[in-house]
Amino acid sequence: MEGLLHALMLDGQGGATPISDLTQALKDEVPLWLHFDYTNNAVQHFLSQLDFLQEWEWQALLAEETRPRVTRASHGLLLFLRGVNLNPRQNPEDMVSVRCFINKNVLITCRKRVLISIEELHSALLDGQGAQSISDLICALIDRLTHRMQDTLWQVEEQLDEFEEQLDKEECQPDYHQITLLRRQVIALKRYIKPQRQAIYDLIDTKVNFLSLEQRRLLGEANNTLSRYIEELEASIERAQVLQQSITNQLNEQLNQRMYIMSVVAALFLPLGFLTGLLGVNIGGIPGTENPWAFTIFILALVILTIAVGVLFKRRKWI
C-alpha cells in the first residue's frame, strides 16, 4: 500500500516478519506494528476504514500539528511523542513528531519525517533482537527517543563552555548572535520535552492491561531522565542569559571607558581651544603682533597650561 513504510508481525521472541495482507493480519489479532507516512492520501483512507478507530482518533493521527500527550481512545491509547531531529542539514530543535495508536495487539505509528529511533527499532526486529510485544516496543521507542536527546544537550553545553571560555579571553569576544540562536534552540527543545515528560507520566498512570509493572518502572526511568534534561535545559537558558548580559556589560564598559577618555581629552584641550579662538579673532589690539617671539611664548604657555590642567585632574583623581 502506498504510504505504508513497513508492516511487521512480532513473533514474541524479539523478531518480526514483514506482512502484506494487513486486513487478514488485523482479523487474526496477532501483534502488529504498522508504520505510515501520514502525508499520503492512501493512509488517510486506510485508517478511516479501521473498525477500532473512531473518526476523531484517525484524524488526530493525521493532524498537521501535535504536541506530546496521551489520550484514551475507544479501543486503546493515542500517544503523541517527539524526538530530536538528527536528519542531515536539519536543526535538532525542529523536533520530529511520531503519532501512535496502541492497544494489546496493534501499534500504529505515523510520521512525516524520518525518525532514526523508529529505523533502529525496525532493524532490531528484523535481526531478531527487538521487542517481544507491543508494550515492549512502545517502551523501547520512548527509551530511544529519550536517550537520543542526550547528545544534543551535550552539544549545547559544549557550545556554552566555549562561549564562556571566549568571554574570559579579552582578545576573543563570543558572538552575541550565536548565543541568541543557541538560547532559542534550547527554549524550543524545552518547549517539547516538558510536555513529553507529562505525556509519559500520564502513560504510566493510565490504567491499561498491556503495560506490566516492570514496563511502568522503565517508563518511570525515562520520565526521570526527561526531568533531568529539563533541568539541564533550564540551566543552559540561564547560562546563555548570563553570557548575553556579560557581553552587554563588557561592551558598555568599553564604551564608557572610551567616552571617558574622550571627555578627558576634551577637558584638557578646552582652555587651549578658548585661548587660540580668542587670539585668532581678526580685529586690532591682539598682543604680541609686533614681537617675533610672541608665537613661541604662546606655544610654551599652552604647553604649561595643558600640563597644569593634567596635574589638577590627577590630584583630583579624575584620571
N, C-alpha and C positions, 0 to 999 in steps of 0.2 A: 504494500500500500504506500502511496506517495505520502511523505511526511512522517512515516514510521522510521525511526532511526535504528531501533532494534527491539526485538520481542524475544524474551528468554523464559524458559520454563526451568525453575530451580529443581534440582534433584535431591535436595536435603542433605547433601554431603559436601557442599562447598562448590559444586559445579552447576552448570546450566546448559541447556540445549536450545538453540535457535528454533523458533516455530514459525510456520507460515499461515496456518489456519487459525486465526485469532478467535473466530466465532466458536469453533469447536472446543478450543482450549478453555475459553471462558465458561462454556457449559460443563466441562469436566471438573471445574473448580480445583484446578491444580495451581500451585504457586507460580504466579506470572509477574514478570516485570516488563511493562510496555513503556517505551521511551519515545516521545514525539517531539517534532518541531512544530510548535503551536501556530506558527505563521502560515502554515499550509492549510488551504481550504478543505482538503480531504480529511484532515484531522478533526476539524470542527464537525463535519458530517458524521464521522465515525463516533466521536464522543457523544454527540446528540442522540445516537441510536442505542446507546448502552442503557439497559434497564435499571441498573443500580445507580445511575447518575441522574439527578434531577436537573432541570434547566439551569437554575442558578448555580449549581455546582460545576457543570461543564463550562458555563460561561466564565466562572471565576478562574478556572484553569487556563482559559484563553485570554484573560484580561490583559490589556496592554501594560498597565502599571499595577504593581502589587507591593505590599510591604510584608515583612516576615510576620506570620501569625498562624494560629491553629484554630480551625473551626470544625465543629462536629457536623458531619454530613448524615444523610439518611441511612447509608449503609457503610459508614466508615468515618474517616477524618480527612479534612483538607489541611495540608501543611504547606506553607509557603516559606521558602528559605532563600538566602543569598550567599554567594561565595565571591571571593576577591577575583577580579578579572586579570588572569595571568596570560591572556591571549597576546600574541605579538602586536606591538605598536598600540597597545591599549593601556588605559590608566587603571591601576588597581582599585581606586575608589569608585570607578564605574562598575559596581558590583553586578554579577550575573545572577538573574533570578531563576529559580527552579520551583515549579509548582507540582505538588504531589497529592494524589489521592491514595489513601492507604486503607486497606482492611486486611483480614486474616490471610487471604489468598491472592490479593492483587495489589500491585504497586504501579500506579500510573504516574510518570514524570513527564513534564512538559518544559521545554526551554526554547529560547530564541538563539542564543549564542552558545558556543562550545564551553562546557564546564569540565575542567580537567579531572575533578573528583569523580564525575559520572563515568568518564572514559576509563579511569583506573578501576572502578568497581566492575565495569563491563569486562575488562581484560582479565581481572582476577577470577571472575565466574567462568569464563571460557577456559582458563588454565586450571580450573578445579580447586582454587584456593580462595574462594569468595565466601559470601554469606550463605548460611544454610536455610534461612527462612526470610519471609518478607520483613518481619520485625528486625532481624539481624541486619538486613540490607539497609533499612532506614537508619538504624543506629550507626552503621558503618558510613553512610552518606553524611550524617551530621558530624561524626568524628573527623572525617576527612575535610569537610568544609571548615570546621573549626581550626584544625591544626595547620591548614594551609594559610591561614591568616597570619600565623606567627612570623613567617619570612617577611611579609610586608611590614609588620610592626617593627621588626629588627632593622629593616632598611630605613624606616622613619627615624628611629633612634640614632642610627649611624649618621644620617644627614644632620640631625640636630647636634650631635657631638662634633661634627666637622665645623658647623657654623659657630659653635661655642669656642672651638679652638681658634678659628679665624678671628673671632671677636677679641680674644686675648692678645693677638698679634697686631701691633699697631700698623705694620706695613701691609696687612691683608684684611680688608674690610669685607664681611659677608654681604651677599647680595640680598637686599631688603625684599626685592620682588620674589626671589626664590623662596625665602622664608614665608612670605604670604601665600604662595602657591602650596607649599608644604602644609601650612596650617589649614588651608581649605581642604586639602586631601584628607587630613586627619579628621576634620569635622565631618566630612562626607562618610568616612568609614564608621565613625561613631554613630552616625545617623541610622545606619542599617544594622550594625552589630548589637546595639542596645535593644531594639525590638526583637531581634533574633534570640537574644537571651531570654526574653519574656516568652517567646513562642516555644522554646524548648522547655521552659518551666511549665507552661500550660500543657505541653505534651506529656510531661512526667505526671502531672496532676490529673490528667484525663483518665477516666475510668474506662479502659478498653481491655478486652481479654487477651489481645495478641501481644501485649507487652509484659514480659516477665519482670520479676523483682530485680534480677541481675541486669537486665536491659535498662530498667529505670535508673539503676545506680550508674551505669555507663553514661546515660544521658545527663545525670546529675554532675558527673565529672566534666562533661563537655560544657555544661552550664557554668560550672565554677571557672573553667578556663576562659569562657567568654567574659565573665565578671572581671577576671584579671586583665584581659585585653582592654576592656572598657576603662579600667583604672589607668593602664598604661597610655591609652589614647588621651584621657583627661590630663595626665601629667605632660604628655607631649604638647597638647594645646597650650598649657600654661608655660612650658619651656619656650615655645615659639613666641608667645606673647611677651615673655621676659626679654627674649632676644630682640624683638622689634622695639621694645621700649629702650633697651640698652643702646641699640643703633641710633635711635632718635635722640637719646640723651647725648651720645658722643657727637653726633652732628651738631646739635645745639651748642654743646660746649666748644667745639671747634669754631662755630660761627661767632659765639660770644668772645672767644679769645681774639679772633681776627678783628672783630668790631672794636674790642678794647684797644688793640694795637693801633688801629686807625684813629681812634679817638685821642690816644696819647700823642701820636704824631701830629694830629691837627692842633692839639693844645700847645705843643712845642713850637709850632710854626705860626701860631696865631699872632704873637707880638711882632714877629718878623713881617708877616703879611700886612699888619697895621702900619708899621714904620715905612716899608717900601711903598705902600699905597699912598701914605701921607706925603713922602718926599717925591713921589712921582707925579704929583699934580703939576699941570703945565701953567703955573702962574708965577709971578715975580715974588722975590723975598725968600727963596729957598736958600738956606745957609750952606756955605761951602762951595758955591758955584765957581768962585774965583780961586779956590785953594786946590792945587794939584794933588795934595794928599788927602783930600776930603773923602774920595771913594774908598781908599784903603782904610782910613779911620772908621768909615761907616761899616765896612765889612767886618773889621775886628770887633766893633761894638755889637754887631749882630751875633757874632760867634760867642762873645762873652755873655750876651743876654740869653742865648739858647742854652749855654752851659748852666747859667744861673737858674733858669726855669727847670732844667733837668734835675739839678741838685735839690730844688724846692720840692719837686714831685717825689724824689727819692726819700727825702726826710719825712714827708707826709705818708710814705708807703703807698703811693699811687702807682708806682712802677717797681 
